Amino acid sequence: MDTKKNIIISVDGTAASGKGTLSQKIATTLGFAYMDTGALYRAVAYEILQSGNDPENEENALQGTKDLINKIASANSLSDILHNPALRKEEIGEAASKIASQNNVRKCLIDIQRNFAKNPGKAYSGAVLDGRDIGTIICPEASVKLFITAGSEIRAQRRTKELQSKGLDVTYDAVLKDMRARDTRDANRQLAPMKPAKDAIVLDTSNLGQDEMLKKALQIIEGKLSTL
């Protein structure tokens, strides 16, 4: 595939649709830098909960955001912060979904995401960012925009298996309820609601394995880049 410098691929979509794993595989295959932008919100949630504060309180959420930004400024690598295993805990994900609906938090994190997309590093020929609003708000100029989704029941099954494999005592019904609540928050928030960009290609992964997902995504990307 003939790629150019500063190519940006946005991968938005619903929780447990497979977009994170797919995005990482796309980045690895193409030699692009990768950012899980949801991890930024999880990192904010982590700061808030570590301080014993409430993620639904706007002042607490904004303070957690400022704490994260200060931590990033003094860190050797943003990757080290975003790959903290504690960020993958379910309670962190729930808190992250709540703070992501807060305008001040989102505005504070926009520059970090845009700077990564435009300056992925000399070792990379482009960047892949996955999240909820990459193609619509963060990088509307992205060369390729994908929106990954799947039926809520399928996604709940996937998430339940994932959590149970980690030894967590969860039920399918509880996971499905939480997932639908998160979808509603993400889709109905005032700033940057989760929705496909007008020029995004929607990929439903309900009946696709990981290899099939990657194959279809790469076909879409190659087709788009060939027209640049």
C-alpha atoms as an extended CHARMM CRD file, in Angstrom:
* protein
*
       228  EXT
         1         1  MET       CA              0.0000000000        0.0000000000        0.0000000000  PROA      1               0.0000000000
         2         2  ASP       CA              1.3790000000        3.3760000000       -1.0100000000  PROA      2               0.0000000000
         3         3  THR       CA              1.0140000000        5.6780000000        1.9910000000  PROA      3               0.0000000000
         4         4  LYS       CA              1.8490000000        9.3280000000        2.5540000000  PROA      4               0.0000000000
         5         5  LYS       CA              3.0700000000       11.2240000000        5.5710000000  PROA      5               0.0000000000
         6         6  ASN       CA              0.5380000000       12.4080000000        8.1240000000  PROA      6               0.0000000000
         7         7  ILE       CA             -2.2550000000       10.1170000000        6.9930000000  PROA      7               0.0000000000
         8         8  ILE       CA             -4.9190000000        9.9570000000        9.7000000000  PROA      8               0.0000000000
         9         9  ILE       CA             -7.3500000000        7.0780000000       10.0980000000  PROA      9               0.0000000000
        10        10  SER       CA            -10.2460000000        7.5980000000       12.4940000000  PROA      10              0.0000000000
        11        11  VAL       CA            -11.9830000000        4.5860000000       13.9900000000  PROA      11              0.0000000000
        12        12  ASP       CA            -15.0930000000        5.4660000000       15.9650000000  PROA      12              0.0000000000
        13        13  GLY       CA            -17.7880000000        3.1900000000       17.3080000000  PROA      13              0.0000000000
        14        14  THR       CA            -19.6410000000        1.6160000000       20.1600000000  PROA      14              0.0000000000
        15        15  ALA       CA            -18.2050000000       -0.1120000000       23.2110000000  PROA      15              0.0000000000
        16        16  ALA       CA            -17.1610000000       -3.7600000000       22.7090000000  PROA      16              0.0000000000
        17        17  SER       CA            -17.6620000000       -3.4990000000       18.9510000000  PROA      17              0.0000000000
        18        18  GLY       CA            -14.0690000000       -4.5820000000       18.4150000000  PROA      18              0.0000000000
        19        19  LYS       CA            -12.8090000000       -1.1650000000       17.3590000000  PROA      19              0.0000000000
        20        20  GLY       CA             -9.8830000000       -1.1130000000       19.7900000000  PROA      20              0.0000000000
        21        21  THR       CA             -8.3940000000       -4.4250000000       18.7190000000  PROA      21              0.0000000000
        22        22  LEU       CA             -9.0920000000       -3.6150000000       15.0880000000  PROA      22              0.0000000000
        23        23  SER       CA             -7.4360000000       -0.1970000000       15.3600000000  PROA      23              0.0000000000
        24        24  GLN       CA             -4.2920000000       -1.6740000000       16.8770000000  PROA      24              0.0000000000
        25        25  LYS       CA             -4.0710000000       -4.2670000000       14.1130000000  PROA      25              0.0000000000
        26        26  ILE       CA             -4.5780000000       -1.6270000000       11.4220000000  PROA      26              0.0000000000
        27        27  ALA       CA             -1.8050000000        0.4850000000       12.9380000000  PROA      27              0.0000000000
        28        28  THR       CA              0.5680000000       -2.4730000000       13.1940000000  PROA      28              0.0000000000
        29        29  THR       CA             -0.1450000000       -3.6060000000        9.6370000000  PROA      29              0.0000000000
        30        30  LEU       CA              0.3550000000       -0.1490000000        8.1370000000  PROA      30              0.0000000000
        31        31  GLY       CA              3.2040000000        0.9630000000       10.3680000000  PROA      31              0.0000000000
        32        32  PHE       CA              1.1460000000        3.7920000000       11.8640000000  PROA      32              0.0000000000
        33        33  ALA       CA              1.1560000000        5.2070000000       15.3830000000  PROA      33              0.0000000000
        34        34  TYR       CA             -1.8810000000        4.2710000000       17.4840000000  PROA      34              0.0000000000
        35        35  MET       CA             -3.8630000000        6.0690000000       20.1640000000  PROA      35              0.0000000000
        36        36  ASP       CA             -6.7980000000        4.7150000000       22.1310000000  PROA      36              0.0000000000
        37        37  THR       CA             -8.3950000000        8.0800000000       22.9030000000  PROA      37              0.0000000000
        38        38  GLY       CA            -10.8050000000        6.4160000000       25.2950000000  PROA      38              0.0000000000
        39        39  ALA       CA             -7.7840000000        5.6970000000       27.4740000000  PROA      39              0.0000000000
        40        40  LEU       CA             -7.3940000000        9.4510000000       27.9980000000  PROA      40              0.0000000000
        41        41  TYR       CA            -10.8450000000        9.5790000000       29.5690000000  PROA      41              0.0000000000
        42        42  ARG       CA            -10.0830000000        6.4480000000       31.5600000000  PROA      42              0.0000000000
        43        43  ALA       CA             -6.8940000000        8.1070000000       32.7750000000  PROA      43              0.0000000000
        44        44  VAL       CA             -8.8940000000       11.1330000000       33.9210000000  PROA      44              0.0000000000
        45        45  ALA       CA            -11.3510000000        8.8130000000       35.6630000000  PROA      45              0.0000000000
        46        46  TYR       CA             -8.4290000000        7.0790000000       37.3430000000  PROA      46              0.0000000000
        47        47  GLU       CA             -7.1130000000       10.3890000000       38.6870000000  PROA      47              0.0000000000
        48        48  ILE       CA            -10.5640000000       11.3180000000       40.0010000000  PROA      48              0.0000000000
        49        49  LEU       CA            -11.2200000000        8.0020000000       41.7280000000  PROA      49              0.0000000000
        50        50  GLN       CA             -7.6870000000        7.8510000000       43.1440000000  PROA      50              0.0000000000
        51        51  SER       CA             -8.4250000000       11.1770000000       44.8160000000  PROA      51              0.0000000000
        52        52  GLY       CA            -11.6910000000        9.8440000000       46.2070000000  PROA      52              0.0000000000
        53        53  ASN       CA            -13.7350000000       12.2830000000       44.1410000000  PROA      53              0.0000000000
        54        54  ASP       CA            -16.9660000000       11.9820000000       42.1640000000  PROA      54              0.0000000000
        55        55  PRO       CA            -16.6620000000       11.6130000000       38.3510000000  PROA      55              0.0000000000
        56        56  GLU       CA            -20.1340000000       13.1060000000       37.9010000000  PROA      56              0.0000000000
        57        57  ASN       CA            -19.1360000000       16.2800000000       39.7430000000  PROA      57              0.0000000000
        58        58  GLU       CA            -17.9320000000       18.8040000000       37.1280000000  PROA      58              0.0000000000
        59        59  GLU       CA            -15.3740000000       20.4550000000       39.4110000000  PROA      59              0.0000000000
        60        60  ASN       CA            -13.9450000000       17.0750000000       40.4070000000  PROA      60              0.0000000000
        61        61  ALA       CA            -13.8280000000       15.9670000000       36.7800000000  PROA      61              0.0000000000
        62        62  LEU       CA            -12.0590000000       19.1330000000       35.6520000000  PROA      62              0.0000000000
        63        63  GLN       CA             -9.5220000000       18.8290000000       38.4600000000  PROA      63              0.0000000000
        64        64  GLY       CA             -8.8580000000       15.2160000000       37.4620000000  PROA      64              0.0000000000
        65        65  THR       CA             -8.3090000000       16.3800000000       33.8900000000  PROA      65              0.0000000000
        66        66  LYS       CA             -5.8140000000       19.0320000000       35.0000000000  PROA      66              0.0000000000
        67        67  ASP       CA             -4.0180000000       16.4350000000       37.1410000000  PROA      67              0.0000000000
        68        68  LEU       CA             -3.6890000000       14.1570000000       34.1100000000  PROA      68              0.0000000000
        69        69  ILE       CA             -2.4230000000       16.9600000000       31.8690000000  PROA      69              0.0000000000
        70        70  ASN       CA              0.2360000000       17.8170000000       34.4590000000  PROA      70              0.0000000000
        71        71  LYS       CA              1.2200000000       14.1590000000       34.6900000000  PROA      71              0.0000000000
        72        72  ILE       CA              1.5390000000       13.9310000000       30.8910000000  PROA      72              0.0000000000
        73        73  ALA       CA              3.6940000000       17.0570000000       30.8140000000  PROA      73              0.0000000000
        74        74  SER       CA              6.1970000000       15.5410000000       33.2390000000  PROA      74              0.0000000000
        75        75  ALA       CA              6.1080000000       11.9660000000       31.8940000000  PROA      75              0.0000000000
        76        76  ASN       CA              8.7170000000       10.4220000000       29.6230000000  PROA      76              0.0000000000
        77        77  SER       CA              6.0330000000        8.8070000000       27.5010000000  PROA      77              0.0000000000
        78        78  LEU       CA              2.3000000000        9.2820000000       27.0380000000  PROA      78              0.0000000000
        79        79  SER       CA              2.1530000000        5.5890000000       26.2220000000  PROA      79              0.0000000000
        80        80  ASP       CA              3.2830000000        4.6810000000       29.7520000000  PROA      80              0.0000000000
        81        81  ILE       CA              0.3140000000        6.5560000000       31.2150000000  PROA      81              0.0000000000
        82        82  LEU       CA             -2.2780000000        5.1960000000       28.7950000000  PROA      82              0.0000000000
        83        83  HSD       CA             -1.0830000000        1.5980000000       29.1860000000  PROA      83              0.0000000000
        84        84  ASN       CA             -1.6230000000        1.5410000000       32.9500000000  PROA      84              0.0000000000
        85        85  PRO       CA             -3.4090000000       -1.8340000000       33.5030000000  PROA      85              0.0000000000
        86        86  ALA       CA             -5.6480000000       -0.2320000000       36.1300000000  PROA      86              0.0000000000
        87        87  LEU       CA             -7.3530000000        1.7890000000       33.3950000000  PROA      87              0.0000000000
        88        88  ARG       CA             -9.0080000000       -1.3530000000       32.0340000000  PROA      88              0.0000000000
        89        89  LYS       CA            -11.0470000000       -1.9730000000       35.1790000000  PROA      89              0.0000000000
        90        90  GLU       CA            -14.8040000000       -1.8700000000       34.6580000000  PROA      90              0.0000000000
        91        91  GLU       CA            -15.3860000000        0.8200000000       37.2860000000  PROA      91              0.0000000000
        92        92  ILE       CA            -12.8670000000        3.0260000000       35.5030000000  PROA      92              0.0000000000
        93        93  GLY       CA            -14.7060000000        2.5160000000       32.2280000000  PROA      93              0.0000000000
        94        94  GLU       CA            -18.0290000000        3.4430000000       33.8150000000  PROA      94              0.0000000000
        95        95  ALA       CA            -16.5580000000        6.5740000000       35.3570000000  PROA      95              0.0000000000
        96        96  ALA       CA            -14.8920000000        7.4990000000       32.0540000000  PROA      96              0.0000000000
        97        97  SER       CA            -18.2230000000        7.3070000000       30.2400000000  PROA      97              0.0000000000
        98        98  LYS       CA            -19.7300000000        9.7280000000       32.7550000000  PROA      98              0.0000000000
        99        99  ILE       CA            -16.9730000000       12.3150000000       32.5360000000  PROA      99              0.0000000000
       100       100  ALA       CA            -16.8580000000       12.0770000000       28.7310000000  PROA      100             0.0000000000
       101       101  SER       CA            -20.2410000000       13.8150000000       28.6320000000  PROA      101             0.0000000000
       102       102  GLN       CA            -18.7770000000       16.8820000000       30.3470000000  PROA      102             0.0000000000
       103       103  ASN       CA            -17.8570000000       19.6640000000       27.9270000000  PROA      103             0.0000000000
       104       104  ASN       CA            -14.9530000000       21.1150000000       29.8990000000  PROA      104             0.0000000000
       105       105  VAL       CA            -13.2290000000       17.7410000000       30.1190000000  PROA      105             0.0000000000
       106       106  ARG       CA            -13.5800000000       17.0980000000       26.3920000000  PROA      106             0.0000000000
       107       107  LYS       CA            -12.2770000000       20.5590000000       25.4850000000  PROA      107             0.0000000000
       108       108  CYS       CA             -9.2020000000       20.0780000000       27.6670000000  PROA      108             0.0000000000
       109       109  LEU       CA             -8.2800000000       16.7900000000       25.9690000000  PROA      109             0.0000000000
       110       110  ILE       CA             -8.8310000000       17.8280000000       22.3400000000  PROA      110             0.0000000000
       111       111  ASP       CA             -5.3620000000       19.3180000000       21.8080000000  PROA      111             0.0000000000
       112       112  ILE       CA             -3.6160000000       16.1730000000       23.0760000000  PROA      112             0.0000000000
       113       113  GLN       CA             -5.4680000000       14.0500000000       20.5370000000  PROA      113             0.0000000000
       114       114  ARG       CA             -5.0320000000       16.4290000000       17.6110000000  PROA      114             0.0000000000
       115       115  ASN       CA             -1.3330000000       16.8860000000       18.2820000000  PROA      115             0.0000000000
       116       116  PHE       CA             -0.8290000000       13.1060000000       18.2970000000  PROA      116             0.0000000000
       117       117  ALA       CA             -2.7300000000       12.7300000000       15.0150000000  PROA      117             0.0000000000
       118       118  LYS       CA             -0.7280000000       15.4310000000       13.2510000000  PROA      118             0.0000000000
       119       119  ASN       CA              2.6390000000       14.5600000000       14.7970000000  PROA      119             0.0000000000
       120       120  PRO       CA              2.7790000000       10.7640000000       15.2160000000  PROA      120             0.0000000000
       121       121  GLY       CA              6.5810000000       10.7030000000       15.1910000000  PROA      121             0.0000000000
       122       122  LYS       CA              9.2820000000       10.2550000000       12.5580000000  PROA      122             0.0000000000
       123       123  ALA       CA              9.0800000000        6.4690000000       12.8290000000  PROA      123             0.0000000000
       124       124  TYR       CA              5.4770000000        6.4350000000       11.5940000000  PROA      124             0.0000000000
       125       125  SER       CA              3.8600000000        7.2170000000        8.2470000000  PROA      125             0.0000000000
       126       126  GLY       CA              0.5030000000        8.0660000000        9.7930000000  PROA      126             0.0000000000
       127       127  ALA       CA             -1.7540000000        7.6990000000       12.8210000000  PROA      127             0.0000000000
       128       128  VAL       CA             -4.7570000000        5.6190000000       13.7980000000  PROA      128             0.0000000000
       129       129  LEU       CA             -7.0080000000        7.0200000000       16.5260000000  PROA      129             0.0000000000
       130       130  ASP       CA             -9.9940000000        5.1950000000       17.9240000000  PROA      130             0.0000000000
       131       131  GLY       CA            -12.7450000000        6.6500000000       20.0440000000  PROA      131             0.0000000000
       132       132  ARG       CA            -16.2380000000        8.0970000000       19.8230000000  PROA      132             0.0000000000
       133       133  ASP       CA            -15.7480000000       11.4310000000       18.0410000000  PROA      133             0.0000000000
       134       134  ILE       CA            -12.5030000000       11.2000000000       16.0860000000  PROA      134             0.0000000000
       135       135  GLY       CA            -14.0300000000       11.5230000000       12.6270000000  PROA      135             0.0000000000
       136       136  THR       CA            -16.5760000000       14.1360000000       13.6460000000  PROA      136             0.0000000000
       137       137  ILE       CA            -14.7490000000       16.4380000000       16.0790000000  PROA      137             0.0000000000
       138       138  ILE       CA            -11.1000000000       15.5690000000       16.6960000000  PROA      138             0.0000000000
       139       139  CYS       CA             -9.9280000000       14.8630000000       13.1410000000  PROA      139             0.0000000000
       140       140  PRO       CA            -12.6640000000       15.7820000000       10.6570000000  PROA      140             0.0000000000
       141       141  GLU       CA             -9.8880000000       15.9860000000        8.0510000000  PROA      141             0.0000000000
       142       142  ALA       CA             -8.9960000000       12.2790000000        8.4850000000  PROA      142             0.0000000000
       143       143  SER       CA             -8.1510000000       10.5020000000        5.2300000000  PROA      143             0.0000000000
       144       144  VAL       CA            -10.2020000000        7.4530000000        6.1710000000  PROA      144             0.0000000000
       145       145  LYS       CA            -13.1000000000        7.3160000000        8.6100000000  PROA      145             0.0000000000
       146       146  LEU       CA            -14.5030000000        4.0540000000        9.9380000000  PROA      146             0.0000000000
       147       147  PHE       CA            -17.4250000000        3.6040000000       12.3190000000  PROA      147             0.0000000000
       148       148  ILE       CA            -17.4450000000        0.1840000000       13.9750000000  PROA      148             0.0000000000
       149       149  THR       CA            -20.5940000000       -1.2070000000       15.5290000000  PROA      149             0.0000000000
       150       150  ALA       CA            -22.4080000000       -4.4200000000       16.4280000000  PROA      150             0.0000000000
       151       151  GLY       CA            -25.7010000000       -5.4010000000       18.0150000000  PROA      151             0.0000000000
       152       152  SER       CA            -25.9360000000       -4.5720000000       21.7230000000  PROA      152             0.0000000000
       153       153  GLU       CA            -26.6050000000       -8.2050000000       22.6260000000  PROA      153             0.0000000000
       154       154  ILE       CA            -23.5220000000       -9.3680000000       20.7250000000  PROA      154             0.0000000000
       155       155  ARG       CA            -21.3950000000       -6.6880000000       22.3380000000  PROA      155             0.0000000000
       156       156  ALA       CA            -22.6990000000       -7.5720000000       25.7890000000  PROA      156             0.0000000000
       157       157  GLN       CA            -21.8170000000      -11.2290000000       25.1830000000  PROA      157             0.0000000000
       158       158  ARG       CA            -18.2970000000      -10.2550000000       24.1810000000  PROA      158             0.0000000000
       159       159  ARG       CA            -17.8240000000       -7.9660000000       27.1740000000  PROA      159             0.0000000000
       160       160  THR       CA            -19.2610000000      -10.5380000000       29.6040000000  PROA      160             0.0000000000
       161       161  LYS       CA            -16.8220000000      -13.2080000000       28.3660000000  PROA      161             0.0000000000
       162       162  GLU       CA            -13.9580000000      -10.7330000000       28.5850000000  PROA      162             0.0000000000
       163       163  LEU       CA            -14.7550000000       -9.7520000000       32.1660000000  PROA      163             0.0000000000
       164       164  GLN       CA            -15.4290000000      -13.3040000000       33.3050000000  PROA      164             0.0000000000
       165       165  SER       CA            -12.1100000000      -14.4170000000       31.7880000000  PROA      165             0.0000000000
       166       166  LYS       CA            -10.4820000000      -11.9120000000       34.1330000000  PROA      166             0.0000000000
       167       167  GLY       CA            -12.1720000000      -13.5720000000       37.0990000000  PROA      167             0.0000000000
       168       168  LEU       CA            -14.8400000000      -10.9120000000       37.5930000000  PROA      168             0.0000000000
       169       169  ASP       CA            -18.2630000000      -11.9730000000       38.8470000000  PROA      169             0.0000000000
       170       170  VAL       CA            -20.5520000000      -10.3740000000       36.2640000000  PROA      170             0.0000000000
       171       171  THR       CA            -23.7470000000      -11.4330000000       34.5530000000  PROA      171             0.0000000000
       172       172  TYR       CA            -24.8050000000      -10.9420000000       30.9520000000  PROA      172             0.0000000000
       173       173  ASP       CA            -27.9710000000       -9.0620000000       31.9870000000  PROA      173             0.0000000000
       174       174  ALA       CA            -26.0270000000       -6.5820000000       34.1110000000  PROA      174             0.0000000000
       175       175  VAL       CA            -23.4320000000       -6.0030000000       31.4060000000  PROA      175             0.0000000000
       176       176  LEU       CA            -26.1420000000       -5.4800000000       28.7730000000  PROA      176             0.0000000000
       177       177  LYS       CA            -27.9370000000       -2.9580000000       30.9950000000  PROA      177             0.0000000000
       178       178  ASP       CA            -24.7250000000       -1.0060000000       31.6380000000  PROA      178             0.0000000000
       179       179  MET       CA            -23.7870000000       -1.1070000000       27.9600000000  PROA      179             0.0000000000
       180       180  ARG       CA            -27.1380000000        0.2700000000       26.8310000000  PROA      180             0.0000000000
       181       181  ALA       CA            -26.8860000000        3.0290000000       29.4340000000  PROA      181             0.0000000000
       182       182  ARG       CA            -23.3930000000        3.8930000000       28.1920000000  PROA      182             0.0000000000
       183       183  ASP       CA            -24.5570000000        3.9120000000       24.5730000000  PROA      183             0.0000000000
       184       184  THR       CA            -27.3440000000        6.3130000000       25.5240000000  PROA      184             0.0000000000
       185       185  ARG       CA            -24.9350000000        8.6580000000       27.3240000000  PROA      185             0.0000000000
       186       186  ASP       CA            -22.4730000000        8.5960000000       24.4520000000  PROA      186             0.0000000000
       187       187  ALA       CA            -25.0990000000        9.1770000000       21.7630000000  PROA      187             0.0000000000
       188       188  ASN       CA            -27.0500000000       11.8980000000       23.5770000000  PROA      188             0.0000000000
       189       189  ARG       CA            -24.3350000000       14.0380000000       25.1530000000  PROA      189             0.0000000000
       190       190  GLN       CA            -24.4710000000       17.6820000000       24.1160000000  PROA      190             0.0000000000
       191       191  LEU       CA            -20.8780000000       17.9710000000       22.9240000000  PROA      191             0.0000000000
       192       192  ALA       CA            -19.4550000000       15.4850000000       20.4050000000  PROA      192             0.0000000000
       193       193  PRO       CA            -22.1780000000       12.8210000000       20.5310000000  PROA      193             0.0000000000
       194       194  MET       CA            -21.1970000000        9.3840000000       19.2790000000  PROA      194             0.0000000000
       195       195  LYS       CA            -22.3370000000        9.0800000000       15.6730000000  PROA      195             0.0000000000
       196       196  PRO       CA            -20.7930000000        8.2180000000       12.3100000000  PROA      196             0.0000000000
       197       197  ALA       CA            -19.2360000000       11.1160000000       10.4170000000  PROA      197             0.0000000000
       198       198  LYS       CA            -21.1290000000       11.8890000000        7.2210000000  PROA      198             0.0000000000
       199       199  ASP       CA            -18.2800000000       10.4510000000        5.1610000000  PROA      199             0.0000000000
       200       200  ALA       CA            -17.5410000000        7.4990000000        7.4480000000  PROA      200             0.0000000000
       201       201  ILE       CA            -17.9310000000        3.9100000000        6.3230000000  PROA      201             0.0000000000
       202       202  VAL       CA            -19.9330000000        1.8460000000        8.8100000000  PROA      202             0.0000000000
       203       203  LEU       CA            -18.6240000000       -1.6600000000        9.5060000000  PROA      203             0.0000000000
       204       204  ASP       CA            -20.9420000000       -3.9870000000       11.4320000000  PROA      204             0.0000000000
       205       205  THR       CA            -18.8680000000       -6.6280000000       13.2070000000  PROA      205             0.0000000000
       206       206  SER       CA            -21.7630000000       -8.6400000000       14.6780000000  PROA      206             0.0000000000
       207       207  ASN       CA            -20.9380000000      -11.6850000000       12.5800000000  PROA      207             0.0000000000
       208       208  LEU       CA            -17.2480000000      -11.0790000000       11.9100000000  PROA      208             0.0000000000
       209       209  GLY       CA            -14.1820000000      -12.6120000000       13.5010000000  PROA      209             0.0000000000
       210       210  GLN       CA            -11.0930000000      -10.4840000000       14.1320000000  PROA      210             0.0000000000
       211       211  ASP       CA             -9.3250000000      -11.6010000000       10.9470000000  PROA      211             0.0000000000
       212       212  GLU       CA            -12.4090000000      -10.8410000000        8.8620000000  PROA      212             0.0000000000
       213       213  MET       CA            -12.7500000000       -7.4290000000       10.4760000000  PROA      213             0.0000000000
       214       214  LEU       CA             -9.1540000000       -6.5700000000        9.6720000000  PROA      214             0.0000000000
       215       215  LYS       CA             -9.4440000000       -7.7920000000        6.0900000000  PROA      215             0.0000000000
       216       216  LYS       CA            -12.5570000000       -5.7030000000        5.4210000000  PROA      216             0.0000000000
       217       217  ALA       CA            -11.0990000000       -2.6310000000        7.1270000000  PROA      217             0.0000000000
       218       218  LEU       CA             -7.8610000000       -2.8170000000        5.1290000000  PROA      218             0.0000000000
       219       219  GLN       CA             -9.8310000000       -3.1510000000        1.9000000000  PROA      219             0.0000000000
       220       220  ILE       CA            -11.7490000000        0.0090000000        2.7760000000  PROA      220             0.0000000000
       221       221  ILE       CA             -8.5800000000        1.8780000000        3.7370000000  PROA      221             0.0000000000
       222       222  GLU       CA             -6.7020000000        0.8270000000        0.6050000000  PROA      222             0.0000000000
       223       223  GLY       CA             -9.6290000000        1.9020000000       -1.5570000000  PROA      223             0.0000000000
       224       224  LYS       CA             -9.7890000000        5.3190000000        0.1350000000  PROA      224             0.0000000000
       225       225  LEU       CA             -6.0440000000        5.9530000000        0.0660000000  PROA      225             0.0000000000
       226       226  SER       CA             -5.7930000000        4.9960000000       -3.5970000000  PROA      226             0.0000000000
       227       227  THR       CA             -7.9430000000        8.0060000000       -4.4460000000  PROA      227             0.0000000000
       228       228  LEU       CA             -5.7880000000       10.5450000000       -2.5890000000  PROA      228             0.0000000000
